[in-house]
Amino acid sequence: MLNYEKIENIDIKEKFINDFSYVFNKVKSQKEYPEVTFLCVGTDRITGDCFGPLVGSKLIELLKEYNYSNVNIYGTLEQNLNYENINRIIKHINNQSIIIVIDAALSKKENIGKIFVQKGKTILGKSLERDKIEIGDISIKSVVAKDYKIAKCNFKALQNISLNVVNTLANIVSEGIFEVIKKI
């Protein structure tokens, strides 16, 4: 069972901001990129999988009063970016862009509610036993449920997540990204 007090803890947001800032600046320092592209993967039709689209919608809202012509966001509650349409979107991304993939994840029970940031590609389709798509320079994963290692069980787990939990994690990530991005 997820400890809701843990998710609301300010330390999680501070840790995310520190982790994301460190990885983002490391990637940015290796090569000067003119653009930053967020791929917020998921669907609004499955509660546990709406983490990415929630972050995308929240980022657009946070960034709308700033002129960030070098920031692109794909995947919102209105226009989902998912396994079926991501290859079409990838074709339109500037190859000089820092690509940041944001997605819900399944993991060990003790990782539920944690947010992981790492340099490198995200592998999409893994938990639902689909062909793998690897993309990105930075991966942001929020663990929303236990990985049962069986696609049918994982799908059911994603359907039975509290929207409040997913929304809280999406707030932490979108606000944390905004804090880092507004400094560039």
Phi and psi in degrees as GROMACS dihedral restraints (atoms count N, CA, C in turn):
[ dihedral_restraints ]
;  ai    aj    ak    al  type     phi  dphi    fc
    3     4     5     6     1   -79.6    20    10
    4     5     6     7     1   135.7    20    10
    6     7     8     9     1   -88.6    20    10
    7     8     9    10     1   105.0    20    10
    9    10    11    12     1   -63.2    20    10
   10    11    12    13     1   -33.7    20    10
   12    13    14    15     1   -62.2    20    10
   13    14    15    16     1   -34.3    20    10
   15    16    17    18     1   -64.0    20    10
   16    17    18    19     1   -42.3    20    10
   18    19    20    21     1   -65.9    20    10
   19    20    21    22     1   -37.1    20    10
   21    22    23    24     1   -79.7    20    10
   22    23    24    25     1    -7.0    20    10
   24    25    26    27     1   -63.3    20    10
   25    26    27    28     1   130.6    20    10
   27    28    29    30     1   -62.5    20    10
   28    29    30    31     1   -26.5    20    10
   30    31    32    33     1   -61.2    20    10
   31    32    33    34     1   -33.0    20    10
   33    34    35    36     1   -63.8    20    10
   34    35    36    37     1   -42.9    20    10
   36    37    38    39     1   -66.2    20    10
   37    38    39    40     1   -44.7    20    10
   39    40    41    42     1   -62.6    20    10
   40    41    42    43     1   -40.8    20    10
   42    43    44    45     1   -63.7    20    10
   43    44    45    46     1   -43.4    20    10
   45    46    47    48     1   -61.2    20    10
   46    47    48    49     1   -46.5    20    10
   48    49    50    51     1   -59.4    20    10
   49    50    51    52     1   -45.0    20    10
   51    52    53    54     1   -62.9    20    10
   52    53    54    55     1   -46.0    20    10
   54    55    56    57     1   -63.2    20    10
   55    56    57    58     1   -48.1    20    10
   57    58    59    60     1   -65.6    20    10
   58    59    60    61     1   -43.9    20    10
   60    61    62    63     1   -58.7    20    10
   61    62    63    64     1   -45.2    20    10
   63    64    65    66     1   -61.3    20    10
   64    65    66    67     1   -51.3    20    10
   66    67    68    69     1   -66.8    20    10
   67    68    69    70     1   -43.6    20    10
   69    70    71    72     1   -59.7    20    10
   70    71    72    73     1   -48.4    20    10
   72    73    74    75     1   -66.2    20    10
   73    74    75    76     1   -32.7    20    10
   75    76    77    78     1   -65.5    20    10
   76    77    78    79     1   -46.8    20    10
   78    79    80    81     1   -65.3    20    10
   79    80    81    82     1   -44.7    20    10
   81    82    83    84     1   -63.2    20    10
   82    83    84    85     1   -35.2    20    10
   84    85    86    87     1   -73.4    20    10
   85    86    87    88     1   -20.9    20    10
   87    88    89    90     1   -75.8    20    10
   88    89    90    91     1   -25.2    20    10
   90    91    92    93     1  -163.0    20    10
   91    92    93    94     1   135.1    20    10
   93    94    95    96     1   -76.1    20    10
   94    95    96    97     1   113.8    20    10
   96    97    98    99     1  -102.3    20    10
   97    98    99   100     1   135.8    20    10
   99   100   101   102     1   -79.0    20    10
  100   101   102   103     1   -19.0    20    10
  102   103   104   105     1  -134.7    20    10
  103   104   105   106     1   158.9    20    10
  105   106   107   108     1  -124.6    20    10
  106   107   108   109     1   127.2    20    10
  108   109   110   111     1  -120.3    20    10
  109   110   111   112     1   125.6    20    10
  111   112   113   114     1  -102.0    20    10
  112   113   114   115     1   125.3    20    10
  114   115   116   117     1  -107.5    20    10
  115   116   117   118     1   103.1    20    10
  117   118   119   120     1   -98.2    20    10
  118   119   120   121     1    91.9    20    10
  120   121   122   123     1   -85.3    20    10
  121   122   123   124     1   137.7    20    10
  123   124   125   126     1   147.1    20    10
  124   125   126   127     1  -174.5    20    10
  126   127   128   129     1  -136.6    20    10
  127   128   129   130     1   147.3    20    10
  129   130   131   132     1   -81.7    20    10
  130   131   132   133     1     1.6    20    10
  132   133   134   135     1   -89.1    20    10
  133   134   135   136     1   -11.4    20    10
  135   136   137   138     1  -129.4    20    10
  136   137   138   139     1   118.0    20    10
  138   139   140   141     1   -51.1    20    10
  139   140   141   142     1   -49.7    20    10
  141   142   143   144     1   -68.1    20    10
  142   143   144   145     1   -24.2    20    10
  144   145   146   147     1   -93.9    20    10
  145   146   147   148     1     0.3    20    10
  147   148   149   150     1   -86.8    20    10
  148   149   150   151     1     3.3    20    10
  150   151   152   153     1   -55.0    20    10
  151   152   153   154     1   -51.3    20    10
  153   154   155   156     1   -59.2    20    10
  154   155   156   157     1   -54.2    20    10
  156   157   158   159     1   -60.0    20    10
  157   158   159   160     1   -35.1    20    10
  159   160   161   162     1   -62.4    20    10
  160   161   162   163     1   -45.2    20    10
  162   163   164   165     1   -61.2    20    10
  163   164   165   166     1   -44.6    20    10
  165   166   167   168     1   -58.6    20    10
  166   167   168   169     1   -47.1    20    10
  168   169   170   171     1   -63.3    20    10
  169   170   171   172     1   -42.2    20    10
  171   172   173   174     1   -67.0    20    10
  172   173   174   175     1   -38.7    20    10
  174   175   176   177     1   -63.2    20    10
  175   176   177   178     1   -44.0    20    10
  177   178   179   180     1   -58.6    20    10
  178   179   180   181     1   -43.5    20    10
  180   181   182   183     1   -63.2    20    10
  181   182   183   184     1   -44.7    20    10
  183   184   185   186     1   -67.5    20    10
  184   185   186   187     1   -34.7    20    10
  186   187   188   189     1   -90.5    20    10
  187   188   189   190     1    -8.4    20    10
  189   190   191   192     1   -64.5    20    10
  190   191   192   193     1   -27.8    20    10
  192   193   194   195     1   -85.5    20    10
  193   194   195   196     1    -4.5    20    10
  195   196   197   198     1  -106.6    20    10
  196   197   198   199     1   153.4    20    10
  198   199   200   201     1   -94.6    20    10
  199   200   201   202     1    84.9    20    10
  201   202   203   204     1  -107.1    20    10
  202   203   204   205     1    74.7    20    10
  204   205   206   207     1   -70.4    20    10
  205   206   207   208     1   -15.5    20    10
  207   208   209   210     1   -96.4    20    10
  208   209   210   211     1    10.9    20    10
  210   211   212   213     1  -116.3    20    10
  211   212   213   214     1   124.3    20    10
  213   214   215   216     1  -116.2    20    10
  214   215   216   217     1   138.3    20    10
  216   217   218   219     1  -127.4    20    10
  217   218   219   220     1   119.8    20    10
  219   220   221   222     1  -114.7    20    10
  220   221   222   223     1   132.2    20    10
  222   223   224   225     1   102.0    20    10
  223   224   225   226     1   101.7    20    10
  225   226   227   228     1  -136.8    20    10
  226   227   228   229     1   177.3    20    10
  228   229   230   231     1   -64.5    20    10
  229   230   231   232     1   -31.8    20    10
  231   232   233   234     1   -79.9    20    10
  232   233   234   235     1   -36.0    20    10
  234   235   236   237     1  -130.6    20    10
  235   236   237   238     1    89.6    20    10
  237   238   239   240     1   -65.4    20    10
  238   239   240   241     1   145.5    20    10
  240   241   242   243     1  -114.6    20    10
  241   242   243   244     1   114.5    20    10
  243   244   245   246     1  -137.0    20    10
  244   245   246   247     1  -176.3    20    10
  246   247   248   249     1   -55.7    20    10
  247   248   249   250     1   -35.3    20    10
  249   250   251   252     1   -74.6    20    10
  250   251   252   253     1   -31.8    20    10
  252   253   254   255     1  -113.7    20    10
  253   254   255   256     1     0.5    20    10
  255   256   257   258     1   -66.7    20    10
  256   257   258   259     1   -34.6    20    10
  258   259   260   261     1   -63.1    20    10
  259   260   261   262     1   -35.0    20    10
  261   262   263   264     1   -65.6    20    10
  262   263   264   265     1   -40.0    20    10
  264   265   266   267     1   -70.3    20    10
  265   266   267   268     1   -40.4    20    10
  267   268   269   270     1   -56.3    20    10
  268   269   270   271     1   -36.1    20    10
  270   271   272   273     1   -61.5    20    10
  271   272   273   274     1   -23.5    20    10
  273   274   275   276     1   -97.5    20    10
  274   275   276   277     1    -0.1    20    10
  276   277   278   279     1   -85.9    20    10
  277   278   279   280     1   133.6    20    10
  279   280   281   282     1   -60.2    20    10
  280   281   282   283     1   127.8    20    10
  282   283   284   285     1   -71.9    20    10
  283   284   285   286     1    -3.7    20    10
  285   286   287   288     1   -97.4    20    10
  286   287   288   289     1     6.0    20    10
  288   289   290   291     1   -85.8    20    10
  289   290   291   292     1   143.9    20    10
  291   292   293   294     1   -75.8    20    10
  292   293   294   295     1   121.2    20    10
  294   295   296   297     1  -102.4    20    10
  295   296   297   298     1   120.4    20    10
  297   298   299   300     1  -114.5    20    10
  298   299   300   301     1   115.7    20    10
  300   301   302   303     1   -98.9    20    10
  301   302   303   304     1   128.1    20    10
  303   304   305   306     1  -118.1    20    10
  304   305   306   307     1   125.2    20    10
  306   307   308   309     1  -153.7    20    10
  307   308   309   310     1   153.6    20    10
  309   310   311   312     1   -74.5    20    10
  310   311   312   313     1   154.1    20    10
  312   313   314   315     1  -138.2    20    10
  313   314   315   316     1   159.1    20    10
  315   316   317   318     1  -114.6    20    10
  316   317   318   319     1   143.1    20    10
  318   319   320   321     1  -157.6    20    10
  319   320   321   322     1  -163.6    20    10
  321   322   323   324     1   -64.3    20    10
  322   323   324   325     1   153.6    20    10
  324   325   326   327     1   -54.6    20    10
  325   326   327   328     1   -40.4    20    10
  327   328   329   330     1   -69.2    20    10
  328   329   330   331     1   -12.2    20    10
  330   331   332   333     1   -93.4    20    10
  331   332   333   334     1    -6.7    20    10
  333   334   335   336     1   -60.6    20    10
  334   335   336   337     1   130.3    20    10
  336   337   338   339     1    93.5    20    10
  337   338   339   340     1    -5.3    20    10
  339   340   341   342     1   -92.3    20    10
  340   341   342   343     1   153.3    20    10
  342   343   344   345     1  -118.8    20    10
  343   344   345   346     1   126.4    20    10
  345   346   347   348     1  -113.4    20    10
  346   347   348   349     1   132.9    20    10
  348   349   350   351     1  -121.5    20    10
  349   350   351   352     1   129.9    20    10
  351   352   353   354     1  -148.1    20    10
  352   353   354   355     1   151.6    20    10
  354   355   356   357     1   -75.6    20    10
  355   356   357   358     1   134.2    20    10
  357   358   359   360     1   124.0    20    10
  358   359   360   361     1   177.1    20    10
  360   361   362   363     1   -73.3    20    10
  361   362   363   364     1   152.8    20    10
  363   364   365   366     1   -99.7    20    10
  364   365   366   367     1   140.8    20    10
  366   367   368   369     1  -103.5    20    10
  367   368   369   370     1   114.8    20    10
  369   370   371   372     1   -96.1    20    10
  370   371   372   373     1   147.2    20    10
  372   373   374   375     1    90.7    20    10
  373   374   375   376     1    -3.6    20    10
  375   376   377   378     1   -65.0    20    10
  376   377   378   379     1   -51.3    20    10
  378   379   380   381     1   -72.4    20    10
  379   380   381   382     1   -20.0    20    10
  381   382   383   384     1  -104.8    20    10
  382   383   384   385     1    18.1    20    10
  384   385   386   387     1    55.8    20    10
  385   386   387   388     1    47.7    20    10
  387   388   389   390     1  -108.5    20    10
  388   389   390   391     1   171.0    20    10
  390   391   392   393     1   -59.5    20    10
  391   392   393   394     1   140.7    20    10
  393   394   395   396     1   -84.3    20    10
  394   395   396   397     1   137.8    20    10
  396   397   398   399     1  -115.7    20    10
  397   398   399   400     1   123.8    20    10
  399   400   401   402     1  -109.1    20    10
  400   401   402   403     1   126.5    20    10
  402   403   404   405     1  -155.0    20    10
  403   404   405   406     1   152.3    20    10
  405   406   407   408     1   111.3    20    10
  406   407   408   409     1   159.3    20    10
  408   409   410   411     1  -102.5    20    10
  409   410   411   412     1   -28.8    20    10
  411   412   413   414     1  -135.3    20    10
  412   413   414   415     1   138.9    20    10
  414   415   416   417     1  -117.4    20    10
  415   416   417   418     1   128.1    20    10
  417   418   419   420     1  -119.1    20    10
  418   419   420   421     1   115.9    20    10
  420   421   422   423     1  -121.6    20    10
  421   422   423   424     1   133.2    20    10
  423   424   425   426     1  -112.7    20    10
  424   425   426   427     1   122.3    20    10
  426   427   428   429     1   -81.0    20    10
  427   428   429   430     1   115.3    20    10
  429   430   431   432     1  -105.5    20    10
  430   431   432   433     1   -16.4    20    10
  432   433   434   435     1  -161.1    20    10
  433   434   435   436     1   169.8    20    10
  435   436   437   438     1   -74.8    20    10
  436   437   438   439     1   141.9    20    10
  438   439   440   441     1   -88.5    20    10
  439   440   441   442     1   113.5    20    10
  441   442   443   444     1   -88.4    20    10
  442   443   444   445     1    -3.9    20    10
  444   445   446   447     1    67.4    20    10
  445   446   447   448     1    11.3    20    10
  447   448   449   450     1  -130.6    20    10
  448   449   450   451     1   122.1    20    10
  450   451   452   453     1   -52.3    20    10
  451   452   453   454     1   -45.6    20    10
  453   454   455   456     1   -61.6    20    10
  454   455   456   457     1   -42.7    20    10
  456   457   458   459     1   -68.9    20    10
  457   458   459   460     1   -39.1    20    10
  459   460   461   462     1   -64.5    20    10
  460   461   462   463     1   -41.1    20    10
  462   463   464   465     1   -61.5    20    10
  463   464   465   466     1   -42.9    20    10
  465   466   467   468     1   -64.9    20    10
  466   467   468   469     1   -40.3    20    10
  468   469   470   471     1   -61.4    20    10
  469   470   471   472     1   -41.6    20    10
  471   472   473   474     1   -65.3    20    10
  472   473   474   475     1   -29.7    20    10
  474   475   476   477     1   -76.5    20    10
  475   476   477   478     1   -17.6    20    10
  477   478   479   480     1  -114.2    20    10
  478   479   480   481     1    32.3    20    10
  480   481   482   483     1   -95.0    20    10
  481   482   483   484     1   144.8    20    10
  483   484   485   486     1   -67.9    20    10
  484   485   486   487     1   127.6    20    10
  486   487   488   489     1   -61.5    20    10
  487   488   489   490     1   -33.6    20    10
  489   490   491   492     1   -60.4    20    10
  490   491   492   493     1   -41.3    20    10
  492   493   494   495     1   -64.0    20    10
  493   494   495   496     1   -48.5    20    10
  495   496   497   498     1   -62.8    20    10
  496   497   498   499     1   -41.8    20    10
  498   499   500   501     1   -65.0    20    10
  499   500   501   502     1   -40.6    20    10
  501   502   503   504     1   -61.6    20    10
  502   503   504   505     1   -45.5    20    10
  504   505   506   507     1   -64.1    20    10
  505   506   507   508     1   -39.5    20    10
  507   508   509   510     1   -64.6    20    10
  508   509   510   511     1   -38.1    20    10
  510   511   512   513     1   -62.4    20    10
  511   512   513   514     1   -45.1    20    10
  513   514   515   516     1   -59.0    20    10
  514   515   516   517     1   -47.5    20    10
  516   517   518   519     1   -69.3    20    10
  517   518   519   520     1   -47.4    20    10
  519   520   521   522     1   -64.9    20    10
  520   521   522   523     1   -43.0    20    10
  522   523   524   525     1   -67.4    20    10
  523   524   525   526     1   -37.0    20    10
  525   526   527   528     1   -66.1    20    10
  526   527   528   529     1   -44.3    20    10
  528   529   530   531     1   -60.7    20    10
  529   530   531   532     1   -43.9    20    10
  531   532   533   534     1   -58.3    20    10
  532   533   534   535     1   -42.9    20    10
  534   535   536   537     1   -59.8    20    10
  535   536   537   538     1   -37.9    20    10
  537   538   539   540     1   -78.0    20    10
  538   539   540   541     1   -46.5    20    10
  540   541   542   543     1   -65.0    20    10
  541   542   543   544     1   -36.0    20    10
  543   544   545   546     1   -68.5    20    10
  544   545   546   547     1   -10.7    20    10
  546   547   548   549     1   -90.2    20    10
  547   548   549   550     1    -6.4    20    10
